[in-house]
């Protein structure tokens, strides 16, 4: 029987006199101690923040993950798919990603492995920071997987000092989601948006806005995912190819990405938003004609069932002043083994599931909507199915093809710390500051705060 994580919530109120209160308190305390002894740490509640990962079940391994409908669901699929020689039961503990990051940092920095899981999902943008900061905390999985079986661009995020530490999970392969009915009203077809540059994309957007009154896309000034998407398509990042030296002031791809961002904002065809719910809402309400983003958006756009047949997906636009692909990445995570008791069993679980099981990846696509980066699975039947919502386009197969074109980059240690600086500098640039000065100042600030 598969182990399940259980959350218990106790609500109580004491009544009566002083003696009765004392008696009820003793009973309550005894009950709590009994529950604590029996729970085994299998708490899956995001509400109470219990990360306990200890279990009396000798066959159990634990995993931390966020997002019940995606990452947790994928681990549940893996738990069902596991058929190795060793008896292994997976206990999944769900919490918010920020909480997992904080707990990992607190435990690892203290040198204590108490309560740590055997497996943990880490976002690719954060992985190198953990591997660099805590080099002995993670267990190498070179003997449990073949790196050649996974998309090249994921390798730079999961390897450190010549060793393989992460088993890649999902792809954040990007595409340009487009409303075909709005395009038609503006005199354009889906083919007009295939394999274009970002500058061409903006010009089309101006026409769409003029003809239909519908904005081209959303932009959130506090989220530079759009910039990340553009620079990775050129094989560039905020750091050099080793992920160590800052690469802001002399980064041609970053310069063009800033220019494109400003052109978008100046085009009068952008709907400015402030959070993720507004991002989803703009698409579902028909406020924008296109959404350039990761494949994980599929489930969200399908949330508006009335738009079935009105969407298509084409390759992501590319930069034009540098060598750039019509393919990029936005998001994605991998699975890591902690170097604690049970590490061999946890690594064996990954080998049997995410490391080799093609059939499991078919299930991930059909049941969870997760597109993995295990390349032998990309020829599976689920990847070739036509999707009625997208007017019978085989969108998963298209995303799988674009996945193989994504340039690999090393995200380095401080993606989000650098972006905190870049967000402010972008506003300076939008307000009229010279671009060269903007990026030089960003470089200096980052060097002073990070290096």
C-alpha positions in Angstrom: 0.0 0.0 0.0 1.3 3.4 -0.9 2.0 5.7 2.0 -0.1 8.8 2.3 0.8 12.0 4.1 -1.9 13.0 6.7 -2.6 16.3 8.2 -4.4 16.5 11.5 -6.0 19.7 12.8 -7.2 19.9 16.4 -9.8 22.4 17.6 -10.7 22.5 21.2 -12.2 24.7 24.0 -12.0 24.1 27.7 -15.0 24.5 29.9 -15.8 24.1 33.7 -13.9 24.9 36.9 -10.3 25.0 37.7 -10.1 21.2 38.4 -11.9 20.3 35.2 -9.6 22.6 33.2 -6.6 20.9 34.7 -8.0 17.5 34.0 -8.8 18.4 30.4 -5.4 19.9 29.8 -3.8 16.7 31.0 -5.9 14.7 28.6 -5.2 17.1 25.8 -1.5 17.0 26.4 -1.5 13.2 26.5 -3.4 13.1 23.2 -1.0 15.5 21.5 2.0 13.4 22.7 0.4 10.3 21.4 -0.3 11.9 18.0 3.3 13.1 17.8 4.6 9.7 18.5 2.4 8.1 15.9 2.4 10.6 13.1 5.9 9.7 11.7 6.2 13.2 10.2 3.9 12.5 7.3 2.3 15.9 7.2 1.3 17.2 3.8 -0.3 20.4 4.9 0.8 23.7 3.5 -1.3 25.5 6.1 0.6 24.4 9.2 4.1 24.4 7.7 5.1 21.0 9.3 8.2 19.8 7.4 8.8 16.7 9.6 10.4 14.0 7.4 11.1 11.2 9.9 9.1 8.0 9.5 9.0 4.7 11.4 8.4 2.9 8.1 11.7 1.5 7.1 10.6 1.3 3.5 9.7 5.0 3.3 11.5 7.8 1.7 10.3 11.4 1.9 10.1 14.2 -0.7 9.5 17.9 -0.4 7.7 19.7 -3.3 5.4 22.6 -4.0 2.3 22.9 -6.2 -0.3 20.1 -5.5 -1.6 20.0 -9.0 1.8 19.8 -10.7 4.9 18.8 -8.8 3.2 16.9 -6.1 1.0 15.2 -8.6 4.0 14.2 -10.6 5.6 12.6 -7.6 2.4 10.7 -6.9 2.5 9.3 -10.5 6.1 8.3 -9.9 5.1 6.6 -6.6 2.5 4.5 -8.4 4.9 3.7 -11.3 7.8 2.5 -9.1 8.4 -1.2 -9.7 12.0 -1.7 -8.5 13.4 -4.7 -6.7 13.6 -2.8 -3.4 10.4 -2.0 -1.4 10.1 1.7 -1.4 7.2 3.9 -0.4 7.2 7.6 -1.0 5.9 10.1 1.5 5.3 13.5 -0.1 5.3 16.7 1.9 3.8 19.7 0.2 4.7 23.3 1.2 5.1 26.6 -0.6 8.4 26.8 -2.6 9.6 29.8 -0.6 9.1 27.8 2.6 11.0 24.9 1.3 13.9 27.1 0.2 14.0 28.8 3.7 13.8 25.4 5.5 16.6 23.9 3.4 18.8 27.0 3.9 18.2 27.0 7.7 18.9 23.3 8.1 21.9 23.0 5.8 23.6 26.2 7.1 23.3 24.8 10.7 24.9 21.6 9.7 21.9 19.6 11.0 20.2 17.0 8.9 17.3 16.4 11.3 14.0 16.5 9.6 15.4 16.8 6.1 13.8 14.8 3.3 15.5 12.2 1.1 14.3 14.0 -2.1 13.6 17.6 -2.8 12.5 19.5 -5.8 14.5 22.6 -6.5 13.8 25.2 -9.1 16.5 25.3 -11.8 17.2 29.0 -11.2 18.1 28.2 -7.6 19.9 24.9 -7.9 23.5 26.2 -8.4 23.3 28.3 -5.3 22.4 25.3 -3.2 25.1 23.1 -4.8 27.8 25.8 -4.3 26.8 26.8 -0.8 26.3 23.2 0.5 28.6 21.0 -1.5 28.4 18.0 0.8 24.7 18.2 1.5 23.7 16.5 -1.8 24.3 13.0 -3.0 25.7 12.5 -6.5 23.5 10.5 -8.9 25.9 9.8 -11.7 25.5 6.1 -11.2 21.7 6.3 -11.3 21.1 8.1 -14.6 22.5 8.8 -18.0 22.9 12.5 -18.6 22.8 11.9 -22.4 19.1 10.8 -22.0 18.1 14.3 -20.9 17.8 17.7 -22.7 21.2 19.4 -22.9 20.1 22.7 -21.4 19.1 21.0 -18.1 22.6 19.7 -17.5 24.1 23.0 -16.7 21.7 23.5 -13.9 22.0 20.0 -12.3 25.8 19.4 -12.4 28.5 20.9 -10.2 32.2 20.4 -10.1 32.0 17.6 -12.7 29.3 15.6 -10.8 25.6 15.0 -11.5 23.4 15.9 -8.6 19.9 16.4 -10.0 17.6 14.3 -12.0 15.9 16.7 -14.4 12.1 16.8 -14.2 9.9 19.2 -16.1 10.6 21.5 -19.1 9.8 25.2 -19.1 10.0 25.2 -22.8 8.4 28.4 -24.1 6.0 29.0 -26.9 3.8 31.9 -28.1 0.2 31.2 -27.3 -2.0 33.1 -29.7 -5.8 33.8 -30.0 -6.5 32.8 -33.6 -9.9 34.6 -33.7 -8.4 37.9 -32.6 -5.6 37.5 -35.2 -8.2 36.9 -37.9 -10.1 40.0 -36.9 -6.9 42.0 -37.3 -6.1 40.4 -40.7 -3.4 38.0 -39.6 -3.0 34.3 -39.6 -1.2 31.9 -37.3 1.5 31.5 -39.9 2.3 35.2 -39.8 3.6 34.7 -36.3 5.7 31.7 -36.9 9.5 32.0 -36.6 9.5 35.8 -36.3 11.7 38.3 -34.4 10.6 40.2 -31.3 10.6 43.4 -33.3 8.3 41.9 -35.9 6.1 40.7 -33.1 5.7 44.2 -31.7 4.8 45.6 -35.1 2.1 42.9 -35.5 0.9 43.8 -32.0 0.5 47.5 -32.9 -1.8 46.5 -35.9 -3.8 44.1 -33.7 -4.4 46.9 -31.1 -5.4 49.3 -33.8 -7.8 46.9 -35.5 -9.3 45.2 -32.5 -8.5 47.3 -29.4 -7.0 44.2 -27.8 -3.5 44.4 -26.3 -0.7 42.2 -27.5 0.5 40.8 -24.2 0.8 41.4 -20.5 3.9 42.7 -18.6 4.6 42.8 -14.9 7.2 45.4 -14.0 8.2 43.3 -11.0 8.8 40.1 -12.9 11.5 40.0 -15.6 10.6 36.5 -16.9 10.2 38.2 -20.3 13.9 39.2 -20.2 15.0 35.8 -19.0 13.2 34.2 -21.9 14.8 36.5 -24.5 18.4 36.2 -23.3 18.4 32.4 -22.9 17.2 32.1 -26.5 20.7 33.5 -27.3 22.5 31.3 -24.9 23.2 34.2 -22.5 22.4 34.9 -18.9 23.2 37.5 -16.2 26.4 35.6 -15.6 29.1 34.2 -17.9 29.1 30.6 -19.2 30.6 29.3 -15.9 27.9 31.0 -13.9 30.4 32.9 -11.8 31.3 36.3 -13.3 28.6 38.9 -13.7 27.7 39.6 -17.4 25.4 42.7 -17.4 27.2 45.7 -18.9 28.7 44.0 -22.0 25.9 41.6 -22.7 24.5 42.3 -26.2 21.6 39.9 -25.8 20.6 41.7 -22.5 20.9 45.1 -24.2 18.5 44.0 -27.0 16.2 42.4 -24.5 16.0 45.8 -22.6 15.4 47.6 -25.9 12.6 45.2 -26.9 11.0 45.5 -23.4 10.9 49.3 -23.8 9.5 49.1 -27.3 6.8 46.9 -26.0 5.9 49.3 -23.2 6.0 52.3 -25.7 3.8 50.5 -28.2 0.5 51.1 -26.4 -0.2 47.4 -26.9 0.7 46.2 -23.4 -1.6 45.4 -20.5 0.4 46.1 -17.3 -0.3 43.7 -14.5 0.9 43.2 -11.0 0.6 39.5 -10.2 0.2 35.9 -11.5 -3.6 35.8 -11.2 -3.9 38.9 -13.4 -1.6 37.3 -15.9 -3.9 34.3 -16.1 -7.0 36.5 -16.0 -6.0 38.6 -18.9 -5.7 35.6 -21.2 -8.9 34.0 -20.0 -10.9 37.2 -20.4 -9.6 37.9 -23.9 -7.7 41.0 -22.9 -4.6 40.0 -24.8 -4.0 38.4 -28.2 -0.9 36.5 -27.3 0.9 35.0 -24.3 4.7 34.3 -24.6 5.4 31.9 -21.7 6.3 28.3 -20.7 4.4 25.2 -21.6 3.1 25.0 -18.0 0.5 27.7 -19.1 -1.5 25.0 -21.0 -3.6 24.1 -18.0 -4.3 27.7 -17.1 -5.5 28.7 -20.6 -7.7 25.7 -20.7 -9.4 27.0 -17.6 -11.6 29.1 -19.9 -13.5 26.4 -21.7 -15.5 28.8 -23.8 -12.3 29.6 -25.8 -11.8 26.0 -27.0 -10.7 26.1 -30.6 -9.6 29.7 -30.5 -6.0 29.1 -29.4 -2.8 28.0 -31.1 0.9 27.8 -30.1 3.8 28.9 -32.3 7.5 29.1 -31.7 8.8 31.9 -29.4 10.1 35.0 -31.2 13.8 35.5 -31.3 16.3 38.3 -30.9 17.9 39.7 -34.1 21.2 41.5 -33.2 22.7 38.3 -31.8 22.5 34.6 -32.7 19.2 33.5 -31.2 16.8 30.6 -31.5 13.0 30.6 -31.8 13.1 28.6 -28.6 13.7 29.3 -24.9 12.9 28.2 -21.4 11.0 29.8 -18.5 10.9 27.9 -15.2 11.4 24.2 -14.6 12.8 22.1 -11.7 14.8 19.0 -11.0 14.9 16.5 -8.2 17.8 16.2 -5.8 18.9 13.5 -3.2 20.0 14.7 0.2 23.2 13.2 1.5 21.5 11.6 4.6 20.5 8.1 5.6 18.4 6.5 2.9 20.2 8.3 0.1 20.9 5.1 -1.9 17.3 4.1 -1.7 16.1 7.5 -2.8 18.5 7.5 -5.7 17.3 4.1 -6.7 13.7 5.4 -6.7 14.7 8.2 -9.0 16.6 5.8 -11.3 13.5 3.5 -11.6 11.1 6.4 -12.3 12.2 9.8 -13.5 15.5 8.4 -14.7 14.3 5.6 -17.0 10.5 5.1 -17.1 9.2 6.1 -20.5 5.7 4.9 -19.8 5.6 7.0 -16.6 6.4 10.1 -18.7 3.5 9.4 -20.9 1.3 9.4 -17.8 2.8 12.6 -16.7 1.8 14.3 -19.9 -1.7 12.9 -20.1 -2.7 13.1 -16.4 -0.6 16.0 -15.1 0.2 18.0 -18.2 3.9 17.9 -17.3 6.4 17.7 -20.1 9.5 16.1 -18.9 13.0 16.4 -20.3 13.8 12.7 -20.6 14.4 12.5 -24.3 13.7 8.8 -24.9 10.1 9.5 -23.8 9.5 12.2 -26.3 8.3 9.7 -28.9 5.6 8.4 -26.6 2.0 8.3 -27.8 0.8 11.0 -25.3 3.3 13.5 -26.9 1.7 13.1 -30.3 -2.0 13.5 -29.3 -3.9 16.3 -31.0 -5.6 18.7 -28.6 -9.1 19.8 -29.3 -8.7 23.0 -27.2 -6.0 24.1 -29.6 -8.0 23.2 -32.7 -6.4 19.7 -32.9 -2.8 21.0 -32.9 -0.4 18.4 -31.4 1.0 21.0 -29.1 2.9 18.6 -26.8 4.8 17.3 -29.8 5.6 20.9 -30.8 6.9 21.8 -27.4 9.0 18.6 -27.3 10.6 19.7 -30.6 11.3 23.2 -29.4 12.7 21.8 -26.2 15.6 20.3 -28.1 16.5 23.7 -29.6 16.8 25.6 -26.3 20.4 26.9 -25.7 21.8 25.7 -22.4 23.0 28.3 -19.9 24.4 28.2 -16.4 22.0 30.2 -14.2 24.7 30.8 -11.7 24.1 31.4 -8.0 22.1 34.6 -7.8 19.5 34.9 -10.5 16.8 36.4 -8.2 19.2 38.6 -6.3 20.5 40.1 -9.6 16.9 40.5 -10.8 16.0 42.6 -7.7 18.6 45.0 -9.0 17.6 44.7 -12.7 13.9 45.4 -11.9 14.9 48.8 -10.5 17.3 49.6 -13.3 14.6 48.7 -15.9 12.4 51.4 -14.4 15.3 53.9 -14.7 15.7 52.9 -18.3 12.0 53.2 -19.0 12.1 56.7 -17.4 14.8 57.9 -19.9 18.2 56.8 -18.5 20.7 55.8 -21.2 20.9 52.1 -21.7 24.7 51.8 -21.5 24.6 53.7 -18.2 21.7 51.6 -16.9 23.6 48.3 -17.4 26.9 49.6 -16.2 25.3 50.8 -13.0 23.5 47.5 -12.7 26.9 45.7 -13.1 28.4 47.9 -10.3 25.5 47.4 -7.9 25.5 43.6 -8.5 29.3 43.5 -7.9 29.0 45.4 -4.7 26.0 43.5 -3.3 26.8 39.9 -4.5 30.5 39.4 -5.1 
